[in-house]
Amino acid sequence: MKGDILGENDILGADTVTLGLTNGKLGNNAASTPWVGIRPDNNDKVTFVADFDKATISKIRFGTLYNAAGNILPVSKAVVYVSASGNKFEKVAEKEFTYDIKENTFKGFDEEIEFPAQEAVKVKIEFTSGGKIRNGIDCYSPHDKSEVPSTMALDEIEIY
């Protein structure tokens, strides 16, 4: 499998299909290359779709990152949809996430969503952004106090 793995291809973004989200390399700090930064759409959402041979699945795992100084907030909600036919998706799980962050630093989180076993050939996961960064409050800026959309950093989306 090709992905954004140092030593395999030292150019970030070389994997334009999975963007390094399925390469087996876990992000463990803010400087770690496996994190994939994604700017959410106007609805503060990012959608990931995986196609595969028919399988029975019951769990999704993913990594998400907090780094307010880098304009990154962790995922606040994830919704999982499955398709047994490849055409129509049905919602099978929804989970909200809260984080106890007491320091102004960066921290990675591993999250899981479990649901009753489902036959699937496609999975769609809709991630909701952690919100907005209050410039000058959540991170330092002497010039601008406005709210700015945060970036979402994801890593290793695993489907079981």
Residue frames as qw, qx, qy, qz and C-alpha x, y, z in Angstrom:
[[0.000, 0.890, 0.457, 0.000, 0.00, 0.00, 0.00],
 [0.395, 0.334, -0.023, 0.855, 1.27, 3.47, -0.79],
 [0.314, -0.867, -0.387, 0.000, 0.76, 6.37, 1.58],
 [0.072, 0.886, -0.239, 0.391, 2.43, 9.31, 3.25],
 [0.882, -0.432, 0.025, 0.186, 5.08, 7.21, 4.96],
 [0.002, -0.885, 0.450, 0.118, 8.52, 8.73, 5.38],
 [0.391, -0.380, 0.815, 0.195, 11.07, 6.57, 3.63],
 [0.547, 0.385, 0.735, 0.111, 8.46, 5.19, 1.23],
 [0.306, 0.646, 0.325, 0.619, 7.72, 8.53, -0.36],
 [0.392, -0.318, -0.354, 0.787, 9.08, 11.53, 1.48],
 [0.073, -0.181, -0.233, -0.953, 6.70, 13.97, -0.22],
 [0.240, 0.338, 0.684, -0.600, 3.62, 14.80, 1.81],
 [0.544, 0.518, 0.111, -0.651, 0.48, 14.56, -0.25],
 [0.097, 0.340, -0.829, -0.433, 1.94, 11.91, -2.56],
 [0.048, 0.287, 0.957, 0.004, -1.04, 9.66, -1.80],
 [0.256, -0.026, -0.126, -0.958, -3.92, 11.54, -3.41],
 [0.534, -0.279, -0.702, -0.380, -6.43, 8.73, -2.81],
 [0.633, -0.545, -0.537, 0.121, -6.35, 8.13, 0.96],
 [0.011, -0.869, 0.157, -0.469, -4.25, 11.19, 1.89],
 [0.282, 0.359, -0.741, 0.493, -2.35, 9.00, 4.34],
 [0.592, -0.337, 0.250, -0.688, -5.46, 8.28, 6.42],
 [0.970, -0.071, 0.085, -0.217, -5.08, 4.50, 5.98],
 [0.569, 0.624, -0.515, 0.145, -1.30, 4.01, 5.81],
 [0.858, -0.254, -0.400, 0.197, -0.79, 2.44, 9.25],
 [0.427, 0.178, -0.326, 0.825, 1.20, 5.39, 10.62],
 [0.326, -0.780, -0.525, 0.094, -0.37, 6.90, 13.74],
 [0.130, 0.717, -0.111, 0.675, -0.01, 10.60, 14.48],
 [0.655, -0.433, -0.517, 0.342, 1.37, 11.05, 17.98],
 [0.288, -0.581, -0.188, 0.737, 2.20, 14.74, 18.21],
 [0.324, 0.847, 0.182, -0.380, 1.60, 18.00, 16.39],
 [0.077, 0.720, -0.541, -0.428, 4.79, 17.73, 14.35],
 [0.528, -0.048, 0.840, 0.115, 4.14, 14.16, 13.25],
 [0.169, 0.229, -0.558, -0.779, 3.64, 13.88, 9.50],
 [0.006, -0.277, -0.947, -0.165, 0.81, 11.32, 9.66],
 [0.169, 0.588, 0.515, -0.600, -1.73, 14.00, 10.69],
 [0.220, 0.392, 0.599, 0.663, -3.91, 15.13, 7.80],
 [0.044, 0.408, 0.311, -0.857, -5.18, 18.70, 8.17],
 [0.095, 0.465, 0.737, 0.481, -8.52, 19.35, 6.50],
 [0.156, 0.069, 0.159, -0.972, -10.48, 22.60, 6.38],
 [0.283, 0.424, 0.834, -0.210, -14.18, 21.74, 6.91],
 [0.108, 0.483, 0.575, 0.651, -16.86, 22.90, 4.46],
 [0.184, -0.425, -0.002, -0.886, -19.32, 25.70, 5.23],
 [0.761, -0.458, -0.246, -0.388, -21.28, 23.34, 7.50],
 [0.298, -0.670, 0.626, -0.265, -18.14, 22.61, 9.58],
 [0.916, -0.041, 0.374, -0.142, -18.10, 19.03, 8.24],
 [0.153, 0.540, -0.767, -0.310, -15.66, 16.71, 6.51],
 [0.917, 0.088, 0.187, -0.342, -16.91, 13.50, 4.87],
 [0.068, -0.478, 0.857, 0.181, -14.79, 10.38, 4.33],
 [0.896, 0.182, 0.047, -0.403, -16.07, 7.50, 2.15],
 [0.215, -0.439, 0.862, 0.138, -14.43, 4.07, 1.95],
 [0.843, 0.251, -0.232, -0.416, -15.23, 1.41, -0.68],
 [0.164, -0.426, 0.888, -0.053, -14.29, -2.23, -0.07],
 [0.418, -0.069, -0.861, -0.282, -15.38, -5.81, -0.70],
 [0.660, -0.519, -0.273, -0.470, -18.46, -6.90, 1.23],
 [0.366, 0.151, -0.728, 0.559, -17.65, -7.13, 4.93],
 [0.509, -0.713, -0.475, -0.079, -19.36, -7.18, 8.30],
 [0.300, 0.376, -0.315, 0.818, -18.36, -4.13, 10.31],
 [0.493, -0.706, -0.508, -0.011, -19.17, -2.90, 13.82],
 [0.480, -0.737, -0.075, 0.471, -16.57, -0.31, 14.80],
 [0.466, 0.771, -0.015, 0.434, -14.77, 2.79, 13.51],
 [0.609, -0.594, -0.061, 0.522, -11.56, 4.14, 15.06],
 [0.455, 0.735, 0.061, 0.499, -9.79, 7.39, 14.22],
 [0.519, -0.321, -0.244, 0.754, -7.32, 9.86, 15.63],
 [0.089, 0.892, 0.261, 0.359, -7.98, 13.58, 16.07],
 [0.570, 0.042, -0.248, 0.782, -5.75, 16.42, 17.27],
 [0.194, -0.947, -0.247, 0.071, -5.97, 19.51, 19.50],
 [0.565, -0.110, 0.051, 0.816, -3.50, 22.32, 18.78],
 [0.093, 0.903, 0.377, -0.185, -5.17, 25.72, 19.15],
 [0.214, -0.720, 0.293, 0.591, -1.94, 27.58, 18.37],
 [0.199, -0.126, 0.773, 0.588, -1.93, 25.74, 15.04],
 [0.499, 0.145, -0.125, -0.845, -5.63, 26.54, 14.47],
 [0.486, 0.005, -0.844, -0.228, -6.59, 22.87, 15.03],
 [0.557, -0.226, 0.462, -0.652, -9.52, 21.66, 17.16],
 [0.152, -0.047, 0.986, 0.047, -10.51, 18.00, 17.57],
 [0.315, -0.278, -0.726, -0.544, -13.61, 16.43, 16.05],
 [0.347, -0.129, 0.448, -0.814, -16.77, 17.25, 18.04],
 [0.766, 0.176, 0.431, -0.443, -19.10, 14.69, 16.43],
 [0.065, 0.272, -0.843, -0.459, -18.96, 11.77, 14.02],
 [0.773, 0.229, 0.272, -0.525, -21.84, 10.12, 12.17],
 [0.207, -0.246, 0.896, 0.306, -21.39, 6.71, 10.52],
 [0.750, 0.367, 0.039, -0.549, -23.42, 5.57, 7.51],
 [0.397, -0.206, 0.857, 0.258, -23.14, 2.20, 5.76],
 [0.659, 0.405, -0.210, -0.599, -24.25, 0.95, 2.37],
 [0.697, -0.085, 0.712, -0.001, -24.84, -2.73, 1.67],
 [0.704, 0.582, 0.403, 0.061, -25.59, -2.06, -2.01],
 [0.524, -0.030, 0.246, 0.815, -23.10, 0.69, -2.76],
 [0.050, 0.539, 0.418, 0.729, -25.85, 3.19, -3.56],
 [0.433, -0.735, -0.195, -0.484, -28.04, 4.02, -0.55],
 [0.302, 0.250, -0.662, 0.638, -26.49, 4.89, 2.83],
 [0.594, -0.652, -0.403, -0.243, -28.18, 4.28, 6.18],
 [0.099, -0.689, 0.461, -0.550, -27.14, 5.95, 9.43],
 [0.802, -0.180, -0.566, 0.063, -25.93, 3.35, 11.96],
 [0.619, -0.457, -0.358, 0.529, -24.20, 5.45, 14.63],
 [0.105, 0.824, -0.008, 0.557, -23.67, 8.98, 15.89],
 [0.698, -0.452, -0.333, 0.445, -21.36, 10.03, 18.70],
 [0.028, 0.945, -0.076, 0.316, -20.44, 13.38, 20.22],
 [0.764, -0.007, -0.331, 0.554, -17.00, 13.95, 21.72],
 [0.229, -0.952, 0.061, -0.196, -15.90, 16.27, 24.51],
 [0.730, 0.255, -0.361, 0.521, -12.35, 16.82, 25.66],
 [0.526, -0.831, -0.093, 0.158, -10.90, 17.90, 28.99],
 [0.647, 0.407, -0.062, 0.642, -8.08, 20.12, 27.81],
 [0.426, -0.861, -0.189, 0.206, -6.55, 22.22, 30.57],
 [0.499, -0.503, 0.283, 0.646, -3.30, 23.24, 28.97],
 [0.451, 0.819, -0.101, -0.339, -2.35, 25.36, 26.01],
 [0.318, -0.435, 0.788, 0.299, -0.52, 22.66, 24.11],
 [0.627, 0.237, -0.520, -0.530, -1.18, 19.96, 21.55],
 [0.456, -0.153, 0.827, -0.292, -2.68, 16.58, 22.25],
 [0.410, 0.090, -0.742, -0.523, -3.86, 13.66, 20.15],
 [0.619, -0.038, 0.537, -0.572, -6.98, 11.63, 20.92],
 [0.141, 0.022, -0.933, -0.332, -7.98, 8.15, 19.75],
 [0.560, 0.081, 0.280, -0.776, -11.73, 7.75, 19.36],
 [0.031, 0.075, 0.977, 0.196, -14.03, 4.79, 18.71],
 [0.603, 0.077, 0.042, -0.793, -17.61, 4.45, 17.55],
 [0.106, -0.002, 0.994, 0.027, -19.25, 1.04, 18.02],
 [0.616, 0.150, -0.033, -0.773, -22.55, -0.07, 16.51],
 [0.834, 0.064, 0.512, -0.195, -24.46, -3.31, 15.81],
 [0.426, -0.183, 0.727, 0.507, -22.75, -5.43, 13.12],
 [0.541, 0.677, 0.107, -0.488, -23.65, -4.35, 9.58],
 [0.718, 0.221, 0.499, 0.433, -23.00, -5.83, 6.13],
 [0.123, 0.902, -0.017, -0.413, -21.36, -3.13, 4.01],
 [0.752, 0.333, 0.249, 0.511, -19.52, -2.40, 0.78],
 [0.233, 0.587, -0.027, 0.775, -19.22, 1.33, 1.55],
 [0.434, -0.623, -0.473, 0.447, -18.87, 3.36, 4.71],
 [0.156, 0.701, 0.079, 0.691, -19.37, 7.10, 4.97],
 [0.499, -0.500, -0.449, 0.547, -18.16, 8.97, 8.04],
 [0.074, 0.821, 0.169, 0.541, -19.18, 12.58, 8.56],
 [0.546, -0.254, -0.393, 0.695, -16.87, 14.43, 10.98],
 [0.071, -0.936, -0.253, -0.235, -17.99, 17.72, 12.54],
 [0.388, 0.529, -0.318, 0.685, -15.40, 20.36, 13.39],
 [0.462, -0.365, -0.583, 0.559, -14.57, 21.30, 16.95],
 [0.042, -0.900, -0.375, 0.219, -15.77, 24.82, 16.19],
 [0.348, 0.858, -0.038, 0.376, -14.08, 28.16, 15.81],
 [0.635, -0.116, -0.284, 0.709, -10.81, 29.46, 17.21],
 [0.136, -0.968, -0.206, 0.036, -11.21, 32.68, 19.16],
 [0.627, 0.449, -0.130, 0.623, -8.20, 34.55, 17.85],
 [0.004, 0.598, -0.315, 0.737, -6.42, 36.28, 20.72],
 [0.697, -0.434, 0.290, -0.491, -8.12, 34.03, 23.30],
 [0.988, -0.030, 0.152, -0.017, -7.50, 30.40, 22.26],
 [0.781, 0.106, 0.117, 0.605, -4.25, 31.38, 20.57],
 [0.286, -0.649, -0.050, 0.704, -2.16, 34.54, 20.64],
 [0.402, 0.512, 0.392, 0.650, -2.67, 37.30, 18.12],
 [0.211, -0.417, -0.282, 0.838, -2.08, 40.91, 19.13],
 [0.073, 0.129, -0.332, -0.932, -3.91, 42.24, 16.07],
 [0.501, -0.114, -0.552, -0.657, -7.06, 40.24, 15.44],
 [0.317, -0.081, 0.748, -0.577, -9.73, 39.14, 17.94],
 [0.699, 0.149, -0.225, -0.663, -12.14, 37.60, 15.43],
 [0.782, -0.081, 0.601, -0.142, -13.31, 34.00, 15.33],
 [0.358, 0.514, -0.645, -0.437, -11.77, 31.89, 12.59],
 [0.954, 0.019, -0.116, -0.275, -12.81, 28.41, 11.44],
 [0.515, -0.558, 0.649, 0.053, -10.59, 25.70, 12.85],
 [0.516, 0.397, -0.713, -0.261, -8.79, 23.07, 10.85],
 [0.913, -0.238, 0.207, -0.257, -9.56, 19.42, 11.61],
 [0.173, 0.570, -0.802, -0.052, -6.60, 17.04, 11.90],
 [0.940, -0.058, 0.116, -0.316, -7.41, 13.36, 11.38],
 [0.133, 0.548, -0.822, -0.086, -5.34, 10.23, 11.29],
 [0.088, 0.101, -0.991, -0.014, -5.75, 6.52, 10.67],
 [0.702, 0.015, 0.083, -0.707, -9.41, 5.94, 9.98],
 [0.034, 0.167, -0.985, -0.019, -9.84, 2.25, 10.77],
 [0.729, -0.041, -0.124, -0.672, -12.95, 0.19, 10.00],
 [0.069, -0.197, 0.962, -0.174, -13.57, -3.09, 11.86]]
